[in-house]
């Protein structure tokens, strides 16, 4: 019950990230650059508070080990985080909520699967078929048509997904994912002056709604959401953790339809269903061994 509750909250938070960003940008409340600045800053503040409380609790219970203290993330992970956040915001200037989430999470899954193949993980025939089908459906979704997403926006969201996939791969070695992510957020703040300069011309156009949506995305959907996800992950099997994330594009698409009146077309639903189903089959058959 505890694992289910935490997982549902985390997935809703992930989907909310897409909705909050799209809502802020689509309504013209804020620009992508300043949205990213506020999101990273509020996320860093929220995660720092949560980390300090968590560390204090570990100290009380004498569970704070030296390995946990030393886990402070890395600069490479911080760069991946920054690329993810910035490309995410810019891409959502043109992408619908569901489409953006689908491209993002597809790119994440493809990156992690591709890394496994590169590391010579043995895949079954079913896994290979599922991977090829998912990738073919993704390519079909991106092909030029009246319903296809804007190419540059789709490319940026794909880069965002790849960056998050790399971040996730690097995060597997973390002793304390919460501490590592907190310090990675803090490191990313060093780049904020550059982002502020780039977005300075848009400062006068920022509305209070845009700032609040960015804060909600950073502090609640990212900070609290990631924290809860890290609590839920140890309670889930690795395969289940991968599978449940496939719910995020579905939740985001529904949220976009409800809050932004975005249309769910057959041209979007069919290939997206094939992608999610194929990745599901791949994950359920994940019994790999290193060659």
N, C-alpha and C positions, 0 to 999 in steps of 0.2 A: 504493500500500500504506500509506504514511504517513497519507494523508488518510482512508482507510477505518478504520484503527486508531483514530486520534484521534476520528473521528466516532462510532464505536461506543462508545468510553469515555464521551464526552460525553453521548450519548443514554441510556446506562445510568445516568449520574449524575443526569440530569433525572428519569428514572423513579424513581430511588432517593429523590429529594426527596419525591415523593408517598408512597412506601411508608414512609419513615422517619417522616414527619409523622403519617400515618394510624395506624401501629403505635404510636407514642408516645401518641396521644390515645385511640385505641380501647381500649387496655389500661389507660388511666387512670394512666399513669406520670407525666404532667405536664399542665398546662392550656395552652390555646392562647396566652395572653398571655406566659407565661414561656418557652414554646417559642420564640416569636418573638424574645424578648429574647436568649436564648442563641444562637439561629440567626444573628441579625444580628451579635452580638458576635464569635462564633467565625468567621463569614464575613469580617468586617472584619479580624480578626487574621491569618487565613490569606492573604487577598488582599494585605494589606500586605507580608507576608513575600515572597510570590511577586513582587509588583511591585518590591520593593527588589532582589531577586536579578536580575530581568529588566532593571531600569534599570542595575544594575552591569555586566551583560553587554553592554548596548548601549554603555556608556561605554568598556569595554575595546575594543570593535570600532569606536569612533568613529562610532556610528550614532544617537546620541541627539541629535535635532534640537530646536530651540526650540519647534516646533509640538507635539512630543510632550510636552515639559515643561509647556507651557501647558494641555494637555488634562487638566483636573482635574474633569470632570463638571459638574454644575449642581444647584442646589437643587430645580428642578422635577423633574429626573430622580430625585433622592433621595426626593422626596415620592411619586412613582410607585412607586419601589422599596418604600417603607415600606407603602403601601396594598396592593401586591401581596402582600408577606410576611404582613401581619397578616390580611387577608381570607382568604388561603390557609390559614392555621393554623386560624382560627375555622370555616371551611367544612368542614374535614376532621374536625371533631368529629362530623359526621353523614353525610358522604359516603363511599361506598366508594372504594377507591384508584383503580380504573379510571374510574369515573364522574367523580370529581373531576378527574383528568387530562384526560379528554375535554372536560369543560366548560371547563377552563382553556385548553387549546390551541385549542379551537374559538373561544373569545372572543378569543384573541390573533390568530388568522387573520382573523376577521371584522373586528376593529379595524383591522388593517393593510390589508385589502382595502378597507374602508370609507374609510380615509384616502386610498388611491389614487384611489377614485372621486371623493372630495371635491376632490382635486387635479387632477381632470379627466383622469385617465388613460383612454385609449380601450380599452374592453373588447370582445372579439369576442362574437358571439352565443353561442358555446360557453361562454365565460367567464361571461356573464350567466346562462345556464341552469344552469351548475354552481353558481354562487353562490346562486341562488334555491333549487335543490334542497337544497344543504347547509343553508341557513338554515331551510327548511321542515322538514327532518329534525331539526334542533336544537330547533325549536319543538315538534315532535311528542314528542321525548324529554322535554321539560319539562312537557308537559300532565299534569294531575292523573290519577293512576292508582295501582294498587297497587305498581307497580314504578318510578314516577317518583321522582326525588330530592326530599328536603325542599325546599320552595320557598325559604325564607330561606337555607339553605346553598347552594343552586344559584345564588341571586342574588349571594351574597357571592363565590362562586368565579368567577362571571361578571365581577364588578367587579375581582377579582384579575387575571383574564385581560386585561381592558381596560387595567388599569394596566400590566401587563407589555407589552402591545401598544404603548402610548404610550411606555414606556421603550425598547422596541426601535426605534420610529420615530425617537425623539430620538437614539438611539445610532448611527444611520446616519451622522451628521455627525461622529462621533468620529474623531480621528486615531489614538488609542490606546485601544481599548475596555477593555483591562485596567486602565489607569490611571484611566479615567473611572469604571468600575464600582467600583474600590477606593475612590476618594474619595467616591463616592455612598454606599457602605456606611458609610464613616466619618462622613459627615454624618448618616446615619440614627441614629447612636448618640446624638445630642442629644435624641432623643425617648424613649430608653430609660427615663429616670427616670419618665416618665409611665406607661409600660407596666408598670414595676415596681410603682408605686403601685397601679395597677388590679389587678394580679395578686398583690398582697401577701397577700391572704387565702388564696391557694392555695399559698403557699410551703411550708407544712408538709406538703402532700400530694405534693410533688415527690419522686420516687424516683430513685435513681442511674441506672436504666435510661433514664428520661425525659431526664435531663440529657445522657447520652451520646448518645442518639438525636438530640437537638437539636444537639449539637456536630458529630456526623457529618453532619447535614443542612447546617449552616452551613459548616463547614471543608472537608469532602470533597465532598459532592454539589453545594454551591453554589460555594465558593471554588475548589477544584481543577477541578470540572466546568466552570465558566464559563471558567476559564483555558484548559483544553484545547479548549473549543469555539471560543474566539477564535483558537487556533492552526489549527484545522481549517477555519474559515470561509474564509480567503483561498485555501485549496486546493480549495474547492468553488465551483461556479457558484451564483449567487444562487437560481436555481430549485431546484437540488438541495438547497441548505441548507434551503429551505422545505419540500421534500418529505420529507426524512429526519426532520424533527421530528414528522411524523405517526406515526412509529413509537412515540413516547413513550407515548401513551395505551394502545397495545396492550401494550407492555412493562409498564406500570404495572398494567393489568388482570390480566395473567398473574402478576405478582408478588403482587398482592393475593389471587389465588386460591390461590397456593402457600403464602404465609406467613401469611395471615389467613383462609384458607378462605372467601373471598368467592365468591359464586355469580355465574357469568356466564350471565345469562338471555338468551333470544331477544329479549325486549323491549329489552334493552340492546344486544345485539350487532347487531341489524338496523339501527336508526337510526344507530348509531355507525359501522357499515361504510359506510353511505350518505354520511355526513358526510365521512369520511376519503377515500372514493373521489371525491366531488365536489370537495373541496379539491385532491386530487391532479390531477384533470382541469384545474381552474382553473390550477394552477401550471405544468403541462406546456404550457398554451396561453398562457403569459405572455409575449406579445410586444407590449407596450403602448407607446404614444407619447403624450406630453403634447399636449393639444389646443392 
